[in-house]
Amino acid sequence: MAMPTAANDVTAGVSQISLGDTPLLWHDATTELLQATSELKLGQLVKDDSFSLYDSIGALEIMDAKMDSGLIPPNEGPDAFDVCKPMLPEEVVGLMDQLLAAEMSWHTATSLSQTVFTSLHVEHVLSQYSKNPHAGISLISFLRDEEAAPESSGSPEALMHYVFRPYVLALIKCVDHARERMLQGQLYEDEDVSTMTFGWSPLEYTQCEDVLTLLDAANKWLEEHSGYLTNKVAQALQSRIALRWAFLVALSTPSIAESITAFQLCLEHVEDASETRSSAKEVPKAFSMSVQRTLASQIPPRQMMLMSVDDGYAYLERMCSDMRGLMVISEYVSGTDLFNYFQAFAVRRPVASGYVRASLQIFFLQDLRILGKITLQQFMVDLITEFAGVHQHVSINAPEDASEQAVRAHQLVQDFLQKAAIPTVDLFRVFCHNRARLRRNMIKMLYEFDALQVEAEAIDAEILTLLNQQPLQTERGPSHPYPLSSWVYHNKLQLMETIILLGFELELYQPYEWSLMYWYLDYVLDVHRHHLERTKVHISAPKAAPKPSSKKSKKNKKPTPPPMHPSDASALAFVESLHLQTVSYGHLSRGCFRLTAALTKLGLISRPERSKLAESTWYNLRLKPFLRIGAPEFVPFDDFKSVTNVERVNATALLEVTQDYFAQAKKSIELFAKLPIDVKRTSLCESLHKASCSDLLRSCVANSVFLQVVRKMPTAIIASSGKIIKAEAKYHAWFQSLSLGDKPKKV
């Protein structure tokens, strides 16, 4: 479509679009329109009664290059580059690399219209395929109309037909298989993945075996005509064909476990292809935004989002490595090990691609079985037993005691396991979402676990009555283990802690809110610590001793309690490790609370004026996710003010106490990091776990150093320095490092 050269030269802007094969007869109404509108004043509009605001917005898009998706400016259409033109071997290598970079850009959740579909060669293939999808790919080529296929000889035409054409077809088929896997995962469109095809079919009716056959033929052609190419170019082309073959096999394999193995081979070919980058010559004109104007979309054209070739290879290498890393969970170790792996996977940096996260979700739950092996009921029993220890009624097996009470207790447990499996599986899936969605969905999961806890407490109480279980005498009085509700409460407290900490990572809190959030985090951690201590008491409590078998044994001393069950010993060690981790987080949160409180007293953190918003309202809004929770009890605003009142404490005293808390946190983290892997249950993610502990230690040291700097600065200098506090995630995203910075200048 040509652009008008002047405002009154409408004739030059008449559309040349034809609908169908029949040419349209256009009538030039320019003169009549100009004469009819000559008497209109500026701002006047002549419209029909049926002409709505929606129509007017649509009308404004016409002839506007930024809004009119059908407008193709001069020298930007598909005709500006001839896709059927033979290219040099070096240019073919460069195009393969550019297409790979576009494909990897799409894997970052960028739209296909801004990445793969901007390739004019891809557009040419898809436009041919869309005319007759069921005819297969034999009719697709980069030949001009009525041009015969070139002979299988060493020539640029043959190279395009026998090597580059299969590569493009394989790339589009890779997009088809990757898109199918992404749609199977429970991820967010345009955030984690982007699956819209804009009316084009990415070879979905073509069998993968047909494309692989073409790639095999391409590799054979390169071997037979190696004399036509230099050694470097031939090696570069062969490595890229091999890489595309391996990548397509990995993406098309239905079994997740088998595809993970295939990615190992793909990873080896990535290294070979990246080493021959020097043989490539890029062809930037082979990509154009104008392709977007031919897509079935109501969205105006957007800029191309193509990463560099080097970044594309690096992204593919990381993607293959991430897929290979999923193999570690193929052998089921324990439910808690798997949970810790998902937690570590969620916080790892850089974030895994949407394809990897979708694959992890599918791999986790196959045919309503964990990893395709463990039933959901057995998985729930493992999670509860690994935390609360062995309890005879917490099992999927029928009770040995066939009494009515035992059968009823068993049925109650089975009902709970079935109901608790739903939010538990959802929680594992949520760990595969992006960080912003992770926090929002965790808040929803928090409410589900809160309701589940109420049901678990009722079931524990009923089982207690049915089985006539005797309480354990503790220092605080009689206490029952309540294994079901204890496990649910533990998970709920972990959710609360993660929700608060994710707020720091996502920078949701303003500096004046840091003290509040660190204080509330310390409150939740303190509740969690007491709960873990209570759990330890019940796990370590001796079980009922066996009855004496003879009169002689009755005359002896009191029988010694039986040795602790191995599962109880393992659960006790695990809970103790959780207790140590909770204590270390508690020291950190207390230190950060007092540090921010001292900085507020020194004037480095200021609270904005809130003339229209009461402070209690602000308090409830910030802690809104926890208002509806039954336990732990929500702390009222007045209690918060009285507990955190530091007006009578000077800043120097606060800083001294803060230094002690950071030192205690450092010791606790070091002790926790030294615990055996089987105790912490981090066998599936030990490297990520060590990195997290190391980052926490660095954050402790960094904040301790900053604290010393502030302590050495006179108060008068601090007040007049005009400095502000800056928080950066240099080491750990949850406990960030503080530093002094200049106030931003007003523009």
Solvent accessible surface area in square Angstrom, and as a share of the most:
residue,aa,sasa,rsa
1,M,57,0.25
2,A,51,0.40
3,M,70,0.31
4,P,49,0.31
5,T,118,0.68
6,A,51,0.39
7,A,107,0.83
8,N,107,0.55
9,D,49,0.26
10,V,72,0.42
11,T,70,0.41
12,A,39,0.30
13,G,11,0.10
14,V,49,0.28
15,S,26,0.17
16,Q,138,0.62
17,I,93,0.47
18,S,63,0.41
19,L,131,0.65
20,G,65,0.62
21,D,151,0.78
22,T,96,0.56
23,P,104,0.65
24,L,74,0.37
25,L,182,0.90
26,W,147,0.52
27,H,147,0.65
28,D,78,0.40
29,A,41,0.32
30,T,19,0.11
31,T,98,0.57
32,E,96,0.43
33,L,107,0.53
34,L,84,0.42
35,Q,137,0.61
36,A,75,0.58
37,T,66,0.39
38,S,83,0.54
39,E,158,0.71
40,L,68,0.34
41,K,153,0.65
42,L,191,0.95
43,G,77,0.74
44,Q,103,0.46
45,L,127,0.63
46,V,116,0.67
47,K,112,0.47
48,D,96,0.49
49,D,144,0.74
50,S,92,0.59
51,F,67,0.28
52,S,57,0.37
53,L,138,0.69
54,Y,176,0.67
55,D,59,0.30
56,S,29,0.19
57,I,92,0.47
58,G,34,0.32
59,A,51,0.40
60,L,140,0.70
61,E,57,0.26
62,I,111,0.56
63,M,54,0.24
64,D,57,0.29
65,A,38,0.30
66,K,165,0.70
67,M,82,0.36
68,D,16,0.09
69,S,36,0.23
70,G,33,0.32
71,L,0,0.00
72,I,44,0.22
73,P,20,0.13
74,P,83,0.52
75,N,142,0.73
76,E,81,0.36
77,G,12,0.12
78,P,41,0.26
79,D,144,0.74
80,A,63,0.49
81,F,35,0.15
82,D,59,0.31
83,V,17,0.10
84,C,20,0.12
85,K,122,0.52
86,P,43,0.27
87,M,12,0.05
88,L,96,0.48
89,P,19,0.12
90,E,60,0.27
91,E,34,0.15
92,V,0,0.00
93,V,0,0.00
94,G,0,0.00
95,L,1,0.01
96,M,0,0.00
97,D,0,0.00
98,Q,23,0.10
99,L,1,0.00
100,L,3,0.01
101,A,3,0.02
102,A,1,0.00
103,E,0,0.00
104,M,0,0.00
105,S,4,0.03
106,W,1,0.00
107,H,2,0.01
108,T,61,0.35
109,A,19,0.15
110,T,27,0.16
111,S,11,0.07
112,L,0,0.00
113,S,6,0.04
114,Q,18,0.08
115,T,0,0.00
116,V,2,0.01
117,F,2,0.01
118,T,0,0.00
119,S,1,0.01
120,L,4,0.02
121,H,1,0.01
122,V,0,0.00
123,E,26,0.12
124,H,33,0.15
125,V,0,0.00
126,L,2,0.01
127,S,34,0.22
128,Q,51,0.23
129,Y,2,0.01
130,S,51,0.33
131,K,169,0.72
132,N,79,0.40
133,P,33,0.21
134,H,145,0.65
135,A,40,0.31
136,G,27,0.26
137,I,14,0.07
138,S,88,0.57
139,L,133,0.66
140,I,3,0.02
141,S,16,0.10
142,F,8,0.03
143,L,33,0.17
144,R,118,0.43
145,D,139,0.72
146,E,184,0.82
147,E,76,0.34
148,A,84,0.65
149,A,58,0.45
150,P,23,0.15
151,E,140,0.63
152,S,63,0.41
153,S,49,0.32
154,G,34,0.33
155,S,27,0.17
156,P,45,0.29
157,E,73,0.33
158,A,0,0.00
159,L,0,0.00
160,M,9,0.04
161,H,24,0.11
162,Y,63,0.24
163,V,0,0.00
164,F,0,0.00
165,R,20,0.07
166,P,3,0.02
167,Y,5,0.02
168,V,0,0.00
169,L,0,0.00
170,A,0,0.00
171,L,0,0.00
172,I,2,0.01
173,K,6,0.03
174,C,0,0.00
175,V,2,0.01
176,D,15,0.08
177,H,31,0.14
178,A,0,0.00
179,R,54,0.20
180,E,88,0.40
181,R,16,0.06
182,M,4,0.02
183,L,101,0.50
184,Q,104,0.46
185,G,9,0.09
186,Q,99,0.44
187,L,27,0.14
188,Y,60,0.23
189,E,78,0.35
190,D,102,0.53
191,E,76,0.34
192,D,2,0.01
193,V,7,0.04
194,S,3,0.02
195,T,9,0.05
196,M,108,0.48
197,T,20,0.11
198,F,12,0.05
199,G,68,0.65
200,W,31,0.11
201,S,18,0.12
202,P,3,0.02
203,L,0,0.00
204,E,89,0.40
205,Y,118,0.45
206,T,9,0.05
207,Q,116,0.52
208,C,15,0.09
209,E,113,0.50
210,D,72,0.37
211,V,0,0.00
212,L,30,0.15
213,T,86,0.50
214,L,41,0.21
215,L,1,0.00
216,D,78,0.40
217,A,53,0.41
218,A,0,0.00
219,N,53,0.27
220,K,123,0.52
221,W,10,0.03
222,L,0,0.00
223,E,104,0.47
224,E,108,0.48
225,H,32,0.14
226,S,58,0.37
227,G,79,0.76
228,Y,73,0.28
229,L,13,0.07
230,T,84,0.49
231,N,133,0.68
232,K,146,0.62
233,V,7,0.04
234,A,11,0.08
235,Q,108,0.48
236,A,0,0.00
237,L,0,0.00
238,Q,56,0.25
239,S,12,0.08
240,R,3,0.01
241,I,3,0.01
242,A,30,0.24
243,L,6,0.03
244,R,3,0.01
245,W,85,0.30
246,A,2,0.01
247,F,1,0.01
248,L,0,0.00
249,V,39,0.23
250,A,0,0.00
251,L,5,0.02
252,S,28,0.18
253,T,21,0.12
254,P,123,0.77
255,S,46,0.30
256,I,8,0.04
257,A,37,0.29
258,E,108,0.49
259,S,0,0.00
260,I,1,0.01
261,T,85,0.50
262,A,19,0.15
263,F,0,0.00
264,Q,62,0.28
265,L,78,0.39
266,C,0,0.00
267,L,14,0.07
268,E,83,0.37
269,H,41,0.18
270,V,2,0.01
271,E,85,0.38
272,D,68,0.35
273,A,0,0.00
274,S,42,0.27
275,E,136,0.61
276,T,14,0.08
277,R,59,0.22
278,S,105,0.67
279,S,13,0.08
280,A,25,0.19
281,K,107,0.45
282,E,87,0.39
283,V,18,0.10
284,P,99,0.63
285,K,153,0.65
286,A,0,0.00
287,F,14,0.06
288,S,20,0.13
289,M,49,0.22
290,S,1,0.01
291,V,1,0.00
292,Q,15,0.07
293,R,29,0.10
294,T,66,0.38
295,L,17,0.09
296,A,76,0.59
297,S,28,0.18
298,Q,177,0.78
299,I,79,0.40
300,P,45,0.28
301,P,21,0.13
302,R,97,0.35
303,Q,127,0.56
304,M,67,0.30
305,M,102,0.45
306,L,65,0.32
307,M,47,0.21
308,S,61,0.39
309,V,9,0.05
310,D,93,0.48
311,D,80,0.41
312,G,1,0.01
313,Y,9,0.03
314,A,51,0.39
315,Y,26,0.10
316,L,0,0.00
317,E,72,0.32
318,R,81,0.29
319,M,4,0.02
320,C,0,0.00
321,S,40,0.26
322,D,15,0.08
323,M,0,0.00
324,R,102,0.37
325,G,36,0.34
326,L,1,0.01
327,M,79,0.35
328,V,65,0.37
329,I,1,0.00
330,S,20,0.13
331,E,120,0.54
332,Y,52,0.20
333,V,83,0.48
334,S,9,0.06
335,G,0,0.00
336,T,11,0.07
337,D,5,0.02
338,L,2,0.01
339,F,23,0.09
340,N,26,0.13
341,Y,14,0.05
342,F,1,0.00
343,Q,50,0.22
344,A,15,0.11
345,F,13,0.06
346,A,10,0.08
347,V,60,0.35
348,R,46,0.17
349,R,127,0.47
350,P,68,0.43
351,V,64,0.37
352,A,5,0.04
353,S,8,0.05
354,G,1,0.01
355,Y,0,0.00
356,V,0,0.00
357,R,18,0.07
358,A,0,0.00
359,S,0,0.00
360,L,0,0.00
361,Q,9,0.04
362,I,39,0.20
363,F,8,0.03
364,F,0,0.00
365,L,27,0.13
366,Q,52,0.23
367,D,134,0.69
368,L,129,0.64
369,R,100,0.37
370,I,0,0.00
371,L,8,0.04
372,G,33,0.31
373,K,98,0.42
374,I,36,0.18
375,T,45,0.26
376,L,35,0.17
377,Q,66,0.30
378,Q,56,0.25
379,F,1,0.00
380,M,1,0.00
381,V,14,0.08
382,D,28,0.14
383,L,12,0.06
384,I,1,0.01
385,T,26,0.15
386,E,22,0.10
387,F,4,0.02
388,A,8,0.06
389,G,2,0.02
390,V,46,0.26
391,H,33,0.15
392,Q,177,0.79
393,H,24,0.11
394,V,8,0.05
395,S,27,0.18
396,I,64,0.33
397,N,108,0.55
398,A,82,0.63
399,P,48,0.30
400,E,182,0.81
401,D,84,0.44
402,A,91,0.71
403,S,41,0.26
404,E,143,0.64
405,Q,89,0.39
406,A,9,0.07
407,V,79,0.45
408,R,105,0.39
409,A,1,0.01
410,H,33,0.15
411,Q,87,0.38
412,L,15,0.08
413,V,0,0.00
414,Q,33,0.15
415,D,65,0.33
416,F,2,0.01
417,L,0,0.00
418,Q,118,0.52
419,K,103,0.44
420,A,0,0.00
421,A,5,0.04
422,I,115,0.58
423,P,11,0.07
424,T,4,0.02
425,V,8,0.05
426,D,41,0.21
427,L,4,0.02
428,F,0,0.00
429,R,53,0.19
430,V,10,0.06
431,F,7,0.03
432,C,0,0.00
433,H,20,0.09
434,N,30,0.15
435,R,21,0.08
436,A,55,0.43
437,R,57,0.21
438,L,3,0.01
439,R,30,0.11
440,R,137,0.50
441,N,12,0.06
442,M,2,0.01
443,I,30,0.15
444,K,117,0.50
445,M,9,0.04
446,L,0,0.00
447,Y,52,0.20
448,E,77,0.34
449,F,1,0.00
450,D,21,0.11
451,A,58,0.45
452,L,7,0.03
453,Q,13,0.06
454,V,99,0.57
455,E,66,0.30
456,A,0,0.00
457,E,75,0.33
458,A,62,0.48
459,I,25,0.13
460,D,5,0.03
461,A,41,0.32
462,E,67,0.30
463,I,2,0.01
464,L,29,0.14
465,T,108,0.63
466,L,45,0.22
467,L,61,0.30
468,N,110,0.57
469,Q,59,0.26
470,Q,132,0.59
471,P,43,0.27
472,L,52,0.26
473,Q,126,0.56
474,T,45,0.26
475,E,186,0.84
476,R,205,0.75
477,G,21,0.20
478,P,94,0.59
479,S,21,0.13
480,H,40,0.18
481,P,31,0.20
482,Y,63,0.24
483,P,5,0.03
484,L,0,0.00
485,S,8,0.05
486,S,6,0.04
487,W,9,0.03
488,V,0,0.00
489,Y,32,0.12
490,H,11,0.05
491,N,12,0.06
492,K,0,0.00
493,L,0,0.00
494,Q,32,0.14
495,L,5,0.03
496,M,1,0.00
497,E,18,0.08
498,T,16,0.09
499,I,1,0.00
500,I,1,0.00
501,L,2,0.01
502,L,0,0.00
503,G,0,0.00
504,F,11,0.05
505,E,28,0.13
506,L,51,0.25
507,E,139,0.62
508,L,72,0.36
509,Y,12,0.05
510,Q,96,0.43
511,P,49,0.31
512,Y,39,0.15
513,E,6,0.03
514,W,23,0.08
515,S,22,0.14
516,L,1,0.00
517,M,3,0.01
518,Y,13,0.05
519,W,27,0.10
520,Y,2,0.01
521,L,0,0.00
522,D,23,0.12
523,Y,52,0.20
524,V,0,0.00
525,L,4,0.02
526,D,45,0.23
527,V,34,0.19
528,H,4,0.02
529,R,58,0.21
530,H,67,0.30
531,H,17,0.08
532,L,0,0.00
533,E,54,0.24
534,R,80,0.29
535,T,6,0.03
536,K,46,0.19
537,V,68,0.39
538,H,23,0.10
539,I,5,0.02
540,S,51,0.33
541,A,21,0.16
542,P,97,0.61
543,K,94,0.40
544,A,98,0.76
545,A,44,0.34
546,P,96,0.61
547,K,187,0.79
548,P,72,0.45
549,S,115,0.74
550,S,56,0.36
551,K,165,0.70
552,K,155,0.66
553,S,39,0.25
554,K,138,0.59
555,K,174,0.74
556,N,98,0.50
557,K,186,0.79
558,K,183,0.78
559,P,87,0.55
560,T,113,0.66
561,P,79,0.49
562,P,52,0.33
563,P,126,0.79
564,M,79,0.35
565,H,92,0.41
566,P,103,0.65
567,S,41,0.27
568,D,1,0.01
569,A,46,0.36
570,S,41,0.27
571,A,0,0.00
572,L,31,0.15
573,A,29,0.22
574,F,10,0.04
575,V,0,0.00
576,E,83,0.37
577,S,3,0.02
578,L,17,0.08
579,H,34,0.15
580,L,38,0.19
581,Q,51,0.23
582,T,10,0.06
583,V,32,0.18
584,S,2,0.01
585,Y,26,0.10
586,G,2,0.02
587,H,27,0.12
588,L,0,0.00
589,S,0,0.00
590,R,46,0.17
591,G,0,0.00
592,C,7,0.04
593,F,17,0.07
594,R,60,0.22
595,L,1,0.00
596,T,2,0.01
597,A,8,0.06
598,A,0,0.00
599,L,0,0.00
600,T,61,0.35
601,K,83,0.35
602,L,18,0.09
603,G,55,0.53
604,L,10,0.05
605,I,6,0.03
606,S,90,0.58
607,R,103,0.37
608,P,66,0.42
609,E,166,0.75
610,R,53,0.19
611,S,113,0.73
612,K,200,0.85
613,L,64,0.32
614,A,60,0.46
615,E,58,0.26
616,S,43,0.27
617,T,57,0.33
618,W,14,0.05
619,Y,0,0.00
620,N,57,0.29
621,L,105,0.52
622,R,60,0.22
623,L,0,0.00
624,K,125,0.53
625,P,17,0.11
626,F,5,0.02
627,L,76,0.38
628,R,170,0.62
629,I,9,0.05
630,G,59,0.57
631,A,35,0.27
632,P,9,0.06
633,E,131,0.59
634,F,34,0.14
635,V,17,0.10
636,P,66,0.42
637,F,36,0.15
638,D,107,0.55
639,D,66,0.34
640,F,16,0.07
641,K,89,0.38
642,S,79,0.51
643,V,100,0.57
644,T,20,0.12
645,N,89,0.46
646,V,34,0.19
647,E,140,0.63
648,R,243,0.89
649,V,58,0.34
650,N,94,0.48
651,A,13,0.10
652,T,80,0.46
653,A,37,0.29
654,L,10,0.05
655,L,6,0.03
656,E,82,0.37
657,V,64,0.37
658,T,0,0.00
659,Q,42,0.19
660,D,81,0.42
661,Y,41,0.16
662,F,2,0.01
663,A,47,0.36
664,Q,77,0.34
665,A,0,0.00
666,K,74,0.31
667,K,135,0.57
668,S,11,0.07
669,I,3,0.02
670,E,58,0.26
671,L,104,0.52
672,F,15,0.06
673,A,37,0.29
674,K,162,0.69
675,L,50,0.25
676,P,76,0.48
677,I,71,0.36
678,D,105,0.55
679,V,34,0.19
680,K,6,0.03
681,R,28,0.10
682,T,8,0.04
683,S,54,0.35
684,L,18,0.09
685,C,7,0.04
686,E,28,0.13
687,S,86,0.56
688,L,64,0.32
689,H,24,0.11
690,K,123,0.52
691,A,51,0.40
692,S,37,0.24
693,C,7,0.04
694,S,44,0.29
695,D,39,0.20
696,L,8,0.04
697,L,41,0.20
698,R,131,0.48
699,S,0,0.00
700,C,2,0.01
701,V,69,0.40
702,A,27,0.21
703,N,1,0.01
704,S,20,0.13
705,V,87,0.50
706,F,15,0.06
707,L,0,0.00
708,Q,67,0.30
709,V,72,0.41
710,V,3,0.02
711,R,93,0.34
712,K,163,0.69
713,M,48,0.21
714,P,74,0.46
715,T,90,0.52
716,A,75,0.58
717,I,94,0.48
718,I,6,0.03
719,A,77,0.59
720,S,94,0.61
721,S,42,0.27
722,G,37,0.36
723,K,70,0.30
724,I,47,0.24
725,I,10,0.05
726,K,94,0.40
727,A,33,0.26
728,E,79,0.36
729,A,60,0.46
730,K,122,0.52
731,Y,81,0.31
732,H,20,0.09
733,A,34,0.26
734,W,36,0.13
735,F,0,0.00
736,Q,21,0.09
737,S,5,0.03
738,L,21,0.11
739,S,31,0.20
740,L,51,0.25
741,G,10,0.10
742,D,94,0.49
743,K,122,0.52
744,P,111,0.70
745,K,188,0.80
746,K,202,0.85
747,V,196,1.13
